[in-house]
């Protein structure tokens, strides 16, 4: 159902880079791999209470979700990005698009809604990190088979198929 919601919104001409657009809007996320391509960078997201890839809202002043993904990775973890992995031949084509529900936030007057998450893959220059304390409880590098990486398996599978990771 999730991608059908995105398709319906795109066909309707919804403003997808406006976080008030409902039933959902686009976010950009970064699948960041360690320099040796053996680990994945994850954040312990305070609101979602789970380990996820860095990412966030595609802001209206940004040209595309790819820009949001890069910005959010740096903001949330202070990671330095060395290069992008481009499995489909176009740097701005996401590795993956996933739609998932976001719980209501009464404190922000936000109802339950969807994030249409456009995910892009990058290689880090180093494993040095410093997490943003506002939204992120912790940031760290995890092996692909670590329990914290369970939500990343479909993205990692796409990178394996493209022979971009072992």
trRosetta pair geometry for C-beta under 8 A, 3 or more apart (Angstrom, degrees):
i j d omega theta_ij theta_ji phi_ij phi_ji
1 4 5.5 -69 -159 39 41 117
1 5 6.5 46 150 -28 75 99
2 5 5.9 -53 -160 24 33 111
2 6 7.0 27 149 -12 65 102
2 98 7.1 5 129 -179 150 53
2 99 3.0 174 174 76 107 114
2 100 6.7 1 -125 -63 144 37
2 114 6.7 165 -142 -145 84 135
2 116 7.8 157 168 -105 93 76
3 6 5.3 -47 -152 36 46 115
3 7 6.2 48 149 -21 71 103
3 97 6.8 93 -109 110 106 112
3 99 5.7 -177 -63 1 47 124
4 7 5.6 -51 -145 38 34 113
4 8 6.2 37 154 -21 65 105
5 8 5.8 -55 -149 36 28 112
5 9 6.4 26 154 -17 63 108
5 23 6.0 -81 -164 80 125 121
5 24 5.9 73 135 15 125 134
5 99 6.0 155 55 -177 113 160
5 114 5.7 95 112 18 151 169
5 116 7.6 -152 95 -75 98 110
6 9 5.8 -59 -149 38 29 110
6 10 6.3 28 155 -18 66 107
6 24 6.9 -63 -82 86 69 135
6 26 8.0 81 -133 -83 110 87
6 97 7.2 -157 109 158 177 129
6 99 5.6 -145 -34 -72 114 133
6 114 7.8 -123 -61 124 80 140
6 116 4.4 113 -99 -117 118 138
7 10 5.8 -54 -146 36 30 110
7 11 6.3 29 156 -17 65 108
8 11 5.9 -57 -147 38 28 110
8 12 6.3 24 154 -17 63 110
9 12 5.7 -59 -147 40 31 110
9 14 4.2 -48 -174 26 90 139
9 16 6.6 111 132 -88 122 100
9 21 7.4 98 -161 155 131 120
9 23 7.4 -129 -72 45 123 77
9 24 6.5 -115 -41 62 160 88
9 116 7.8 -142 53 -33 142 148
10 13 7.7 45 177 -68 32 26
10 14 7.1 -70 -73 38 27 91
10 16 7.0 4 -88 -56 74 138
14 21 5.2 117 171 -166 111 129
14 25 8.0 -129 137 -99 120 72
15 18 4.3 31 117 5 115 123
15 21 5.2 -160 75 -75 76 133
15 25 7.9 -12 106 -119 66 108
16 21 6.3 -113 -105 80 30 162
16 25 5.6 153 -166 -148 52 67
16 26 4.5 46 157 -8 106 110
16 58 7.2 15 126 69 82 136
16 116 7.1 -48 -159 53 116 134
17 25 7.0 127 -102 -173 11 110
17 26 6.3 -35 -81 54 59 107
17 57 8.0 109 -162 169 61 85
17 58 4.5 -87 -124 113 87 103
17 59 6.6 24 176 116 104 13
17 60 5.2 136 120 -92 110 51
17 62 7.0 -156 -155 60 138 89
17 65 7.9 -148 -97 -68 97 76
18 21 4.5 100 77 -27 94 102
18 25 6.1 -128 73 -119 47 140
18 60 6.2 35 -82 -72 72 107
19 25 5.5 -148 -113 61 36 160
19 57 5.0 -23 -79 -134 116 144
20 25 7.8 64 42 -46 25 145
21 24 7.1 -12 109 96 89 28
21 25 4.5 112 62 -80 104 105
22 25 7.9 -46 -71 -34 37 91
22 111 7.0 36 -118 61 146 115
22 113 5.4 -101 -121 -117 89 122
23 113 5.7 -177 179 -142 55 78
23 114 5.7 49 130 10 87 105
24 99 6.7 20 -174 -148 170 108
24 113 5.4 159 -90 167 58 91
24 114 3.0 -37 -91 71 130 96
24 115 6.4 -153 -158 -65 104 16
24 116 5.5 104 138 -27 127 92
25 57 7.1 19 109 -137 124 93
25 58 7.3 -145 151 44 98 96
25 113 7.5 19 6 146 82 133
25 114 7.8 151 17 86 43 70
25 115 7.1 -26 69 -119 63 55
25 116 6.9 -130 119 24 19 95
26 58 4.7 -3 99 15 95 137
26 65 5.3 -93 150 -80 121 127
26 115 7.7 82 -148 -168 19 64
26 116 4.8 -46 -99 75 63 101
26 117 7.8 149 -160 -89 58 22
26 118 6.0 16 -169 -11 107 111
27 55 5.6 85 150 152 112 111
27 56 5.9 -113 -154 153 107 16
27 57 5.6 -61 -109 -94 83 34
27 58 6.1 -163 -117 -19 25 82
27 65 7.0 85 123 -141 21 114
27 68 6.9 -137 -170 127 48 141
27 115 4.6 -2 -1 -169 128 111
27 116 7.0 154 19 69 72 46
27 117 4.9 -22 70 -105 103 69
27 118 7.1 -178 85 23 47 71
28 55 5.9 -154 102 -150 44 95
28 56 7.1 -14 57 62 71 48
28 58 5.3 96 -20 -77 100 89
28 64 7.9 98 -84 129 136 63
28 65 3.7 169 -79 179 102 77
28 66 6.4 -153 -140 -61 135 11
28 67 7.1 173 -15 65 177 45
28 68 3.2 133 28 84 132 101
28 69 3.5 -109 156 -48 104 75
28 70 7.8 -32 137 6 135 55
28 71 7.8 70 81 40 131 90
28 72 6.4 162 87 9 90 129
28 117 7.7 147 -100 -157 12 62
28 118 5.4 -27 -107 70 64 96
28 119 7.9 148 -165 -89 49 33
28 120 7.1 -3 -169 5 94 110
29 52 7.8 -85 -139 157 135 103
29 53 4.8 86 173 99 117 118
29 54 6.7 156 -153 91 73 45
29 55 2.9 -37 -101 -82 76 146
29 56 7.9 115 -84 -6 68 38
29 69 5.5 -12 66 -122 12 98
29 72 7.1 -62 -111 82 44 142
29 117 5.3 14 -5 -173 124 108
29 118 7.1 164 23 79 75 44
29 119 4.6 -26 73 -104 102 78
29 120 7.3 164 85 24 51 67
30 41 7.8 -7 110 73 101 121
30 53 6.1 -162 76 165 48 110
30 54 5.2 -11 51 72 101 96
30 55 6.2 175 10 -74 64 82
30 69 4.6 134 -60 171 79 92
30 70 6.6 105 -79 -85 129 35
30 72 6.6 180 -3 78 107 94
30 73 3.7 -19 38 -65 156 127
30 81 7.7 -96 -158 -91 145 131
30 119 7.5 170 -85 -154 12 69
30 120 6.0 -29 -110 71 60 84
30 121 7.7 119 -166 -115 59 21
30 122 5.5 -18 -165 15 107 121
31 40 6.8 -43 -170 -144 79 111
31 53 5.4 -52 -89 -126 56 147
31 95 6.4 -61 22 52 135 153
31 96 8.0 66 -31 25 137 115
31 119 5.6 55 -27 174 104 110
31 120 6.9 -161 23 93 83 32
31 121 4.4 -32 73 -102 108 72
31 122 7.1 150 77 21 54 66
31 152 6.9 134 -128 -148 107 112
31 155 5.1 -161 -95 155 149 142
31 156 7.9 -169 -166 -67 136 63
31 159 7.5 -149 126 -48 144 134
32 40 7.0 119 77 -162 55 61
32 41 3.9 -14 79 33 110 126
32 53 7.2 145 9 -153 78 95
32 54 6.7 16 -3 26 123 113
32 73 5.7 126 -52 -147 132 133
32 77 7.7 -147 43 62 160 155
32 79 5.8 49 -175 132 162 166
32 81 7.1 -104 -122 -101 111 92
32 121 7.8 166 -80 -158 29 52
32 122 5.0 -20 -108 71 71 98
32 123 7.6 127 -160 -120 64 11
32 124 5.4 61 175 -51 108 101
33 37 5.0 23 154 -122 136 57
33 38 7.9 116 -175 27 99 29
33 39 6.9 138 -159 77 62 47
33 40 6.0 -38 -101 -99 62 60
33 41 7.5 -132 -73 -4 15 87
33 85 7.4 40 15 -22 128 136
33 121 7.0 22 -12 -172 108 96
33 122 7.1 -175 22 91 74 46
33 123 5.4 -35 69 -108 95 62
33 124 6.8 -154 85 3 41 85
33 159 7.9 149 -57 -165 139 164
33 165 6.6 -150 -118 -93 154 123
34 37 6.6 -139 70 -48 71 15
34 38 5.8 -41 61 51 125 70
34 39 4.1 47 -14 52 128 94
34 40 7.6 -94 -16 -58 83 21
34 41 7.4 138 -60 -47 67 85
34 123 7.9 -13 102 -155 19 72
34 124 6.0 -37 -126 45 33 114
34 127 5.6 5 -132 -85 103 101
34 141 5.6 58 -71 -145 118 133
35 82 6.9 69 -107 -4 87 151
35 123 6.4 80 -113 174 44 101
35 124 6.0 -84 -51 81 70 75
35 125 6.7 18 -81 177 112 18
35 126 6.5 -2 -34 -97 128 31
35 127 7.2 -98 3 -42 97 81
36 39 7.6 51 64 10 93 85
37 123 6.8 -43 -75 -115 85 108
37 164 7.6 -144 -145 146 137 66
37 165 5.0 -160 173 -120 111 82
37 166 6.8 122 116 -2 110 86
38 143 6.9 -33 152 -121 83 76
38 144 7.7 -109 179 -18 47 98
38 166 7.3 4 -99 32 71 121
39 127 7.6 36 69 -112 138 119
39 141 4.2 47 142 175 141 103
39 142 6.0 149 -161 69 94 26
39 143 5.8 -60 -106 -86 80 41
39 144 7.4 -143 -118 -39 35 65
40 53 7.6 -65 168 -97 112 92
40 141 7.2 150 71 -153 29 62
40 142 5.7 -32 61 64 80 83
40 143 8.0 49 16 163 81 8
40 144 6.3 89 -13 -92 113 64
40 149 5.6 105 53 -117 132 121
40 152 5.7 155 142 140 167 168
40 156 7.1 -82 -62 -81 143 115
41 53 7.3 77 89 -137 76 68
41 54 6.7 -17 118 -10 112 108
41 73 7.6 79 97 -151 142 103
41 77 6.3 64 174 -159 131 173
41 79 6.2 -2 -133 -77 167 154
41 124 6.6 97 -40 -45 135 137
41 129 7.3 162 -139 -91 115 134
41 139 6.8 7 -173 -178 93 100
41 140 7.5 178 -144 97 58 25
41 141 5.9 -35 -92 -96 61 67
42 51 4.4 35 157 178 134 102
42 52 6.4 143 -157 69 88 19
42 53 6.4 -65 -112 -84 65 42
42 139 7.2 180 93 -149 41 59
42 140 6.4 -20 62 65 81 69
42 141 7.9 133 18 -111 75 20
42 142 5.6 -5 12 9 122 124
42 148 5.6 172 77 144 161 116
42 149 6.6 -139 -49 -87 142 69
42 152 7.4 -113 -85 -38 114 137
43 51 7.0 163 79 -148 31 60
43 52 6.0 -31 61 66 82 73
43 53 7.4 47 17 165 89 12
43 54 5.4 87 -16 -80 127 72
43 76 5.6 -45 -82 155 156 128
43 77 6.5 -126 -76 -67 110 107
43 131 6.6 139 -130 -130 100 117
43 136 4.7 -67 -169 -132 122 113
43 137 7.9 128 171 42 78 63
43 138 7.1 167 -157 88 56 47
43 139 4.9 -24 -104 -100 76 82
44 50 7.6 -145 -145 121 58 15
44 51 5.6 -33 -92 -91 62 70
44 136 6.6 104 64 -169 62 67
44 137 4.1 -64 100 64 113 102
44 138 4.3 35 20 46 124 86
44 139 7.4 -132 11 -67 75 39
44 140 8.0 32 -25 11 97 101
45 48 4.1 23 98 41 128 104
45 49 7.0 -69 87 -17 77 19
45 50 6.1 -6 45 60 102 59
45 51 7.5 154 3 -112 82 18
45 52 5.0 7 -22 24 127 119
45 135 6.7 -20 -147 157 72 89
45 136 6.7 -43 -104 -107 45 62
45 137 7.5 -2 71 9 4 93
46 49 7.3 8 180 -70 25 58
46 135 5.6 -145 26 -170 111 41
46 136 6.6 -121 -21 -77 95 11
46 137 5.2 130 -78 -42 80 92
47 103 7.8 -163 165 50 99 108
47 105 7.7 -30 -146 -91 130 119
47 135 6.9 -30 -9 -151 102 87
48 52 6.3 37 76 -24 150 137
50 151 7.0 85 147 -27 127 146
51 142 7.5 51 171 -18 149 155
51 148 4.0 2 58 -167 170 94
51 149 7.4 -60 114 -65 131 37
51 151 7.1 175 88 25 76 119
52 55 7.3 -87 138 30 114 104
52 151 6.4 -39 -107 86 66 149
53 119 6.8 68 77 -131 159 114
53 152 6.5 112 -51 -97 104 110
53 155 7.6 3 -44 36 147 168
54 72 5.4 170 150 128 93 91
54 73 4.3 120 91 -107 138 57
54 75 8.0 157 -176 62 124 75
54 76 4.4 177 -138 64 112 137
54 77 5.5 -96 -74 -11 144 117
54 79 7.6 -161 0 16 158 128
54 139 7.7 18 -70 -123 110 120
55 68 7.6 56 -159 131 73 96
55 69 6.1 -20 -117 -121 89 70
55 72 4.9 75 -136 111 24 152
55 73 7.5 12 -70 -60 53 71
55 76 7.9 -34 3 -2 25 152
55 117 6.6 55 146 -147 158 109
55 119 7.5 -59 -87 -103 147 76
56 68 6.6 -128 79 173 71 104
56 72 4.2 172 21 -113 98 134
56 75 7.7 -46 16 68 142 135
56 76 7.5 156 -27 -47 119 125
56 135 7.9 67 -89 107 126 171
57 68 6.7 -110 110 -155 36 138
58 62 6.0 -123 -170 71 71 127
58 64 7.4 -59 -147 159 126 27
58 65 4.6 -62 -89 -98 131 72
58 67 7.9 91 -139 67 84 86
58 68 4.2 -108 -104 -33 62 157
58 118 7.7 37 -58 31 130 120
59 62 4.9 91 64 -3 81 107
59 68 6.4 154 8 -99 74 107
62 65 7.9 95 116 -84 128 24
62 67 4.3 -170 -168 91 113 129
62 68 5.4 127 107 -57 168 83
62 71 7.3 -110 -101 -4 140 145
63 67 5.7 97 46 -13 79 144
64 67 5.5 110 61 3 67 97
64 68 7.6 -126 109 1 45 90
64 92 5.8 3 130 -154 163 120
65 68 5.1 -52 -151 38 47 117
65 69 6.2 54 150 -27 73 98
65 94 7.2 -14 92 -69 127 118
65 118 3.9 79 116 58 153 138
65 120 8.0 162 117 -25 90 115
66 69 5.7 -49 -151 29 31 114
66 70 6.8 28 153 -14 63 103
66 91 7.0 84 -151 135 154 82
66 92 4.8 -95 -28 -128 152 73
66 94 7.6 -150 -77 -77 84 75
66 118 7.4 -72 -58 123 57 126
66 120 5.6 81 -126 -55 77 155
67 70 6.0 -56 -152 37 32 108
67 71 6.2 30 153 -18 66 110
68 71 5.7 -58 -144 40 30 112
68 72 5.9 28 160 -19 67 111
69 72 6.1 -58 -143 38 24 108
69 73 6.5 27 158 -22 61 106
69 118 7.0 -103 -52 97 123 87
69 119 7.2 130 -117 -137 138 35
69 120 4.7 121 108 32 165 114
70 73 6.0 -56 -151 31 29 111
70 74 6.7 19 157 -10 63 108
70 81 6.4 -84 -141 8 92 161
70 120 7.7 -33 -50 77 76 140
70 122 7.4 114 -104 -66 79 150
71 74 6.2 -67 -157 41 29 105
71 75 6.0 25 154 -17 69 114
72 75 5.5 -55 -137 41 32 112
72 76 5.8 17 169 -10 68 115
73 76 6.5 -65 -140 43 19 100
73 77 6.2 -39 179 35 58 112
73 79 5.6 -60 156 55 96 118
73 81 6.6 69 101 -58 140 119
73 122 6.9 23 -134 42 179 148
74 77 7.2 -90 -131 58 15 72
74 78 6.6 41 -169 -117 58 26
74 79 6.3 -114 -99 58 50 66
74 80 7.8 54 -112 -93 96 38
74 81 7.2 -81 -65 -13 97 104
75 132 5.9 8 149 -50 70 149
76 131 6.7 -12 164 -147 64 70
76 132 4.9 -87 -130 18 42 118
76 135 6.8 -62 -118 75 102 112
76 136 5.2 120 -165 -46 93 144
76 139 6.9 141 139 -83 86 133
77 129 5.0 -47 -179 -146 93 101
77 130 7.1 122 176 58 42 42
77 131 5.8 -16 -111 -99 57 62
77 132 7.4 -71 -48 -6 32 86
77 136 7.4 -151 -71 -165 68 172
77 139 4.5 160 -117 -155 98 162
78 128 7.5 -66 111 125 103 87
78 129 6.1 131 63 -158 91 45
78 130 4.1 10 26 48 147 91
78 131 7.7 -114 8 -64 97 22
78 132 7.9 146 -32 -48 85 78
79 124 5.1 -76 -174 -121 114 117
79 128 7.6 153 -117 83 54 63
79 129 6.0 -9 -73 -104 80 82
80 124 6.5 95 72 -165 58 77
80 125 4.1 -34 100 30 110 124
80 126 6.4 37 47 27 111 87
80 128 7.4 26 8 63 102 104
81 84 7.5 26 169 -65 124 70
81 122 4.7 -40 -142 176 115 140
81 123 7.3 107 -162 74 68 46
81 124 6.3 -67 -107 -109 45 50
81 125 6.9 69 116 -21 5 88
82 122 7.6 141 46 173 62 90
82 123 4.9 -50 60 99 107 94
82 124 6.2 72 -3 148 98 15
82 125 4.3 136 -64 -75 98 68
83 122 6.9 168 91 -156 39 70
83 123 5.0 9 56 43 83 110
84 91 5.7 81 92 -143 149 98
84 120 6.5 -32 -147 165 115 111
84 121 6.8 113 -168 87 68 60
84 122 5.2 -44 -106 -101 59 74
84 123 7.7 -155 -84 12 13 76
85 95 7.5 36 92 -81 100 129
85 121 4.0 -40 56 105 111 115
85 122 6.7 -155 5 -85 81 19
85 123 6.5 99 -43 -33 95 90
85 159 6.6 33 129 -127 154 107
85 162 7.8 126 162 100 112 139
85 164 4.8 93 -163 -173 132 146
86 89 6.5 115 145 -74 108 9
86 90 6.9 -173 -166 62 116 20
86 91 5.2 -58 -100 -91 129 59
86 93 7.9 86 -155 52 87 92
87 95 6.1 78 25 -119 121 86
87 121 7.4 53 -16 31 104 136
87 158 6.6 -177 50 152 173 95
87 159 6.8 -132 -62 -109 136 52
87 161 7.9 64 -158 83 141 87
87 162 3.6 -74 -132 -110 115 165
87 164 6.0 -94 -81 -26 98 139
88 93 4.7 -81 81 94 133 137
88 95 7.8 -178 -8 -104 109 47
89 93 7.6 22 65 31 61 138
90 93 4.0 74 79 -8 107 111
94 97 5.5 100 84 -60 145 80
94 118 4.2 -131 -76 -169 145 82
94 119 5.5 91 -170 55 111 47
94 120 5.7 -95 -125 -68 67 71
95 119 5.2 -65 59 104 96 89
95 120 5.9 137 -4 -120 97 29
95 121 4.9 70 -51 -21 150 101
95 155 6.1 68 118 -148 126 91
95 158 5.7 137 174 107 96 142
95 159 7.1 -1 -157 -64 137 85
96 119 4.4 -6 61 54 90 120
96 154 6.7 119 -131 117 151 102
96 155 5.1 -106 1 -100 150 85
96 158 6.0 -175 -62 2 107 160
97 116 6.6 0 -173 176 102 85
97 117 6.8 158 -155 81 50 54
97 118 5.6 -13 -104 -102 84 61
97 119 7.2 -169 -80 15 34 82
98 116 7.9 172 87 -158 34 44
98 117 4.9 -17 64 60 81 107
98 119 6.9 24 9 -15 100 121
98 154 7.7 116 -78 80 131 139
99 114 5.3 5 -172 -175 99 125
99 115 7.1 175 -145 86 53 45
99 116 5.0 -17 -97 -105 89 67
99 117 7.1 174 -86 14 33 76
100 114 6.9 150 76 -149 27 76
100 115 6.0 -14 60 57 78 90
100 117 6.8 0 17 -5 100 122
101 112 6.2 3 -173 180 106 104
101 113 7.5 161 -151 93 63 22
101 114 6.0 -52 -99 -96 48 67
102 112 6.7 171 84 -156 57 57
102 113 5.5 -14 54 67 105 69
102 114 6.7 153 6 -116 90 15
102 115 5.4 79 -42 -22 121 100
103 112 5.9 -41 -148 -108 31 88
104 110 6.3 176 -157 101 56 68
104 111 5.3 -35 -114 -156 100 36
104 112 4.5 -55 -52 -49 81 69
105 108 4.2 11 117 36 121 105
105 109 7.6 -19 97 33 80 22
105 110 4.2 24 50 52 97 109
106 109 7.0 29 -163 -82 38 36
106 110 7.9 -111 -58 45 19 59
110 113 6.9 -80 173 4 97 120
119 155 5.9 -78 129 -111 152 131
121 155 7.4 162 -77 173 106 109
121 159 6.1 136 -113 -90 161 119
121 164 7.1 88 120 124 155 151
124 127 6.7 100 104 -83 141 44
127 141 5.5 -36 -147 -39 112 149
129 139 4.9 -138 167 103 139 121
129 140 7.2 -158 57 -90 161 35
129 141 7.7 -177 -22 -34 138 89
130 139 7.8 35 93 47 10 133
131 136 4.4 -130 -179 114 111 127
131 137 7.6 -17 138 89 153 21
131 138 5.9 -169 -13 -153 167 22
131 139 3.9 166 -79 -4 108 108
132 135 6.2 17 102 41 111 83
132 136 5.0 87 65 25 73 118
133 136 6.7 -84 -99 65 19 75
136 139 6.0 11 168 -51 136 95
140 148 7.8 18 76 114 113 168
142 146 3.9 -107 -179 46 109 152
142 148 4.9 -131 -105 71 164 118
142 149 5.0 -171 111 -47 129 107
143 146 4.8 122 57 -34 74 97
143 149 7.2 -113 92 -4 45 147
144 149 5.8 -147 -159 133 33 162
144 152 7.7 -117 -144 97 69 118
144 156 5.5 131 -147 -148 115 155
144 165 7.6 135 -75 148 144 140
145 149 7.0 14 10 62 2 129
146 149 4.8 89 63 2 83 105
147 150 6.0 -8 -172 -36 48 109
149 152 4.7 -61 -169 41 78 118
149 153 7.1 107 137 -57 85 72
149 156 7.5 44 168 -34 119 145
150 153 6.4 -23 -167 -24 38 111
152 155 5.3 -61 -167 48 69 111
152 156 5.5 69 135 -25 90 106
153 156 5.6 -56 -141 41 32 111
153 157 6.2 40 157 -27 65 103
154 157 5.5 -47 -148 30 32 116
154 158 6.9 36 152 -20 61 100
155 158 5.8 -51 -156 31 35 112
155 159 6.8 32 148 -15 65 104
156 159 5.6 -55 -151 38 38 111
156 160 6.3 41 150 -22 68 103
156 165 6.8 -68 -157 67 79 149
157 160 5.6 -52 -148 35 33 113
157 161 6.4 37 153 -22 65 103
158 161 5.7 -50 -147 33 32 113
158 162 6.5 21 155 -8 63 108
159 162 5.9 -61 -147 45 31 105
159 164 4.6 -88 -167 68 82 108
159 165 4.5 37 132 10 117 112
160 163 7.3 30 179 -79 36 32
160 164 7.6 -96 -69 47 20 69
160 165 5.7 -59 -78 70 63 89
160 166 7.7 -16 -117 113 89 20
